[in-house]
Amino acid sequence: MTVLKTEMRLCPCCMEKHDVQTVTVPESNTFKGIVIEYTAEYSFCDKADELYADEEQISSNDISMKNAYREKAGLLTTDQISAIRSRYGISQSDLCLLLGWGGKTITRYESHQVQDIAHDTILRKLDADPEWFLELLKSAQSSIAPASYAKYLETGTALFEQDHDLYLKSAIMAKYARFLHNPEATGGRELSLDHVEEMIRYYANSDQVTKLFLVKLLKMLWYGDALSYKRYGHSISGLVYRALPMGAVPIAYESIIDLSTVHYEEIEMGDGTGYRFLPSEKKEYPHLTSEDTEILNAVIQRFGKAPKNEIVEAMHHEDAYTETAPHDIIQFKYAKTLSLL
Ligand SMILES: [Zn+2]
């Protein structure tokens, strides 16, 4: 028995006023066939030498017992369930709506009723999968108040982007793992997606860069890295480029342009969809050094207003392109003869 506090009050046990202790006691109980140990809270009357639990304590002891059971049975505890719900900022009743459960189900799970395994699995999936939350939300839209819907949509989307970014980043890093000890491919830099994101943002935010479509952006990234290598013996980003018919293209570029900090619009062109990269509200570049931005400015000065064909044509004249077999990795050593100074 551990004493939490002692206070002078009416003792519920002997009905006299005296110093009453609030205590915790280790208890053991069998619930759903499992023996459970947990800590219960009581008032202790030293005159009657008796433990006494008021309504509130009976209730919280019951939750403690059931949480101990949940832990032992591998189920989410009440705190974990409400944490999942608060992550999405959604009310108990709206979450029930989304999941097609009775209106009080979550309220009960966050207190005395132990959830079954099927519902437990659904709550865990919800926690791990913001995309699924968004799907459920959209199909329940007509049943949810518009202001709440907008709020849930915003929170869910932010979580989805965060998750999606983590997923994309680890997929990109996995594709770069085999170049870790290949400075000729990386330009002597380990891939830094922070640098990549800032380079893209720097180009897209410049008012000296027009019509920044995909081919032009990828070429400008290569020119930035190659010029850095020429000047300082290392690239800026650590991207690894392949020689494709239109020039240098970084490995995993499809995932890179999908990162949440990279903004583009899709434009219907004659022969498919074009990706046009857009300025961002973020104008800070904490990872780029002043040498880096000088390099990017030189690339912008040369190619910022050039049409795509001009930059592709320039690339086709670089040793990096003529000396590299189609689809091979472009070696940074060729940057030494780069046309930019
Ligand atoms: Zn008493």
Boltz pocket constraint, residues with backbone or C-beta under 6 A from the ligand:
constraints:
  - pocket:
      binder: B
      contacts: [[A, 11], [A, 12], [A, 13], [A, 14], [A, 15], [A, 16], [A, 18], [A, 44], [A, 45], [A, 46], [A, 47], [A, 48]]
      max_distance: 6.0
